[in-house]
């Protein structure tokens, strides 16, 4: 097997592993969240810690890993960032449900939120881009960087040579089919929605590298899910 074939096989294996938690009954499903939350969580070192070895726990079980510096930063951003506001609201609700003591900035946010003294910002329209397209592009870009594959290939070229091929093959191992053509469209289409997806995906990739280099989120969680759910 050539070095190029080894790289492609490794890329398919990686995509199969990270996409597995999101293929359910043959469908590829991602949480309905503002993708900017992924960026904030990665830069701040905030994540959802599953309570099972398989790492497949949802927010029904497990716990938030939060710290005061993150809560304070999010509180300062909460009046202008829908993602920051929602992160704090979700974390406070979980802490209260689990009878955990709120961090100082979380307590302040909860008081402002419950009293109606803090107006919830409207989500940015571009940030409502399908999380599906965002994460598919993240996987394509990650495969390109980590396995030295080109993003796509000439349509007449044999399949199994590009990052789009690897992502399609990896996901298909889990029982869901995304075509090479659909992935290529996500990577190159100039529609506003696709352009927004690529921009947000780029921010997630940079934030993920920061989190990995800084060691602020466990590596197995980074590989499993970029936003910690």
C-alpha positions in Angstrom: 0.0 0.0 0.0 1.4 3.4 -1.0 1.8 6.4 1.4 -1.2 8.1 -0.2 -3.4 5.0 0.3 -2.3 4.8 3.9 -3.2 8.4 4.4 -6.6 7.9 2.8 -7.3 4.8 4.9 -6.4 6.6 8.1 -8.6 9.5 7.1 -11.6 7.2 6.6 -11.0 5.5 9.9 -10.9 8.9 11.7 -14.1 10.1 10.1 -15.8 6.9 10.9 -14.9 7.2 14.6 -15.8 10.9 15.0 -19.1 10.6 13.1 -20.4 7.5 14.8 -22.1 9.3 17.7 -24.2 11.3 15.2 -25.6 8.6 13.0 -28.8 7.4 14.5 -31.1 5.0 12.7 -29.4 5.8 9.4 -29.7 9.5 9.8 -26.9 12.0 10.5 -28.1 14.3 13.3 -26.4 17.1 15.1 -27.6 19.2 18.1 -29.7 22.2 17.3 -27.3 24.8 18.7 -25.7 28.0 17.6 -22.4 26.9 16.1 -20.6 29.8 17.8 -21.2 28.0 21.0 -18.6 25.5 19.7 -16.1 28.2 19.3 -16.7 29.6 22.7 -16.5 26.2 24.4 -13.2 25.4 22.7 -11.5 28.7 23.5 -12.8 28.7 27.1 -12.2 25.1 28.0 -15.9 24.4 28.7 -17.3 21.0 27.9 -19.9 18.4 28.7 -18.3 15.4 30.4 -20.1 12.1 29.7 -20.5 9.7 32.6 -20.0 6.5 30.5 -16.9 5.0 29.0 -18.3 5.0 25.4 -18.6 8.8 25.6 -22.2 8.6 24.2 -24.0 10.3 27.1 -26.2 13.2 26.2 -27.2 16.1 28.4 -29.6 13.7 30.2 -26.6 12.3 32.0 -23.1 13.6 32.6 -22.2 17.0 33.8 -20.9 20.4 32.7 -17.2 21.2 33.2 -17.4 25.0 33.9 -15.1 27.4 35.6 -15.4 31.0 36.9 -13.2 32.6 34.3 -15.3 31.2 31.5 -18.6 32.1 33.3 -17.3 35.7 33.9 -16.3 36.1 30.2 -19.6 34.7 29.0 -21.5 37.0 31.4 -19.7 40.0 29.9 -20.7 38.8 26.4 -24.2 37.8 27.2 -25.9 41.1 26.4 -24.5 41.1 22.8 -24.0 37.4 22.1 -26.9 34.9 21.7 -24.5 32.0 22.0 -22.9 33.3 25.3 -26.4 33.9 26.8 -27.6 30.5 25.9 -24.5 28.7 27.2 -24.9 30.4 30.6 -28.6 29.7 30.7 -28.1 26.0 29.9 -25.2 25.7 32.4 -27.2 27.4 35.2 -30.2 25.2 34.5 -28.0 22.1 34.7 -26.3 23.2 37.9 -29.6 23.9 39.6 -31.0 20.6 38.4 -28.0 18.7 39.8 -28.1 20.8 43.0 -24.6 22.1 42.4 -23.5 25.5 43.8 -23.6 28.1 41.1 -20.3 29.9 40.3 -20.3 33.6 41.2 -20.8 34.8 37.6 -23.4 32.1 37.0 -25.3 33.2 40.1 -25.3 36.9 38.9 -26.4 35.8 35.4 -29.3 33.7 36.9 -30.5 36.6 38.9 -30.4 39.0 35.9 -32.0 36.4 33.7 -34.9 35.5 36.1 -35.6 39.1 37.0 -35.8 40.1 33.3 -33.0 42.6 33.7 -30.9 41.0 31.0 -32.3 41.1 27.4 -31.5 38.0 25.4 -29.8 39.0 22.2 -31.3 37.8 18.9 -29.2 35.1 17.1 -27.2 36.2 14.1 -28.9 35.0 11.0 -25.6 33.6 9.6 -25.1 31.6 12.8 -28.3 29.7 12.1 -26.6 27.9 9.3 -27.2 24.2 9.4 -24.9 22.5 11.9 -24.8 19.6 9.5 -23.0 21.6 6.8 -20.7 23.2 9.3 -19.5 20.0 10.8 -19.2 18.2 7.4 -16.9 21.0 6.3 -15.0 20.8 9.6 -14.3 17.1 8.9 -13.2 17.7 5.3 -10.8 20.5 6.4 -9.5 18.4 9.3 -8.8 15.4 7.0 -7.0 17.8 4.5 -4.8 19.1 7.3 -4.1 15.9 9.2 -3.8 13.5 6.3 -2.5 15.7 3.4 -5.4 15.0 1.1 -6.7 17.4 -1.5 -10.2 18.7 -0.8 -11.7 17.2 -4.0 -10.7 15.6 -7.3 -11.5 15.8 -11.0 -14.9 14.2 -11.5 -13.3 11.8 -14.0 -10.7 10.7 -11.4 -11.3 7.4 -9.5 -13.0 7.8 -6.1 -10.9 7.4 -3.0 -8.4 10.1 -3.4 -9.7 13.2 -1.8 -10.9 14.6 1.6 -14.5 14.6 0.4 -14.2 11.0 -0.6 -12.8 10.1 2.8 -15.5 11.9 4.7 -18.2 10.2 2.6 -16.7 6.8 3.1 -16.2 7.3 6.8 -19.8 8.3 7.4 -21.1 5.5 5.3 -19.4 3.0 7.6 -21.9 4.1 10.2 -24.9 3.5 8.0 -25.5 7.0 6.5 -24.8 8.0 3.0 -23.5 11.5 2.1 -22.4 11.7 -1.6 -19.0 13.0 -2.7 -20.9 15.5 -4.9 -22.8 16.9 -1.9 -19.6 17.3 0.1 -17.9 19.0 -2.8 -20.9 21.4 -3.1 -20.5 22.3 0.6 -16.8 23.1 0.0 -17.2 25.2 -3.1 -20.8 26.6 -3.4 -21.0 30.4 -3.3 -24.5 30.6 -1.8 -24.7 32.7 1.4 -25.6 29.7 3.5 -22.7 27.6 2.3 -20.3 30.6 2.7 -21.5 31.1 6.2 -21.0 27.4 7.0 -17.4 27.5 5.8 -16.6 30.7 7.8 -18.0 29.3 11.0 -16.3 25.9 10.4 -13.0 27.7 10.0 -13.5 29.3 13.4 -14.3 26.0 15.0 -11.1 24.5 13.4 -8.9 27.3 14.8 -10.6 27.0 18.2 -10.1 23.3 18.3 -6.4 23.6 17.6 -6.2 26.1 20.4 -8.0 23.8 22.8 -5.8 20.9 21.8 -2.5 22.9 22.1 -3.5 24.4 25.4 -4.7 21.1 26.8 -7.9 22.6 28.2 -10.3 19.9 26.9 -9.6 16.2 27.0 -8.4 14.9 23.7 -10.9 12.1 23.5 -13.7 14.7 23.8 -12.2 16.9 21.1 -12.1 13.9 18.7 -15.6 12.8 19.6 -17.4 16.2 19.5 -16.3 19.7 19.0 -18.9 21.3 21.2 -19.0 18.7 24.0 -22.5 17.2 23.8 
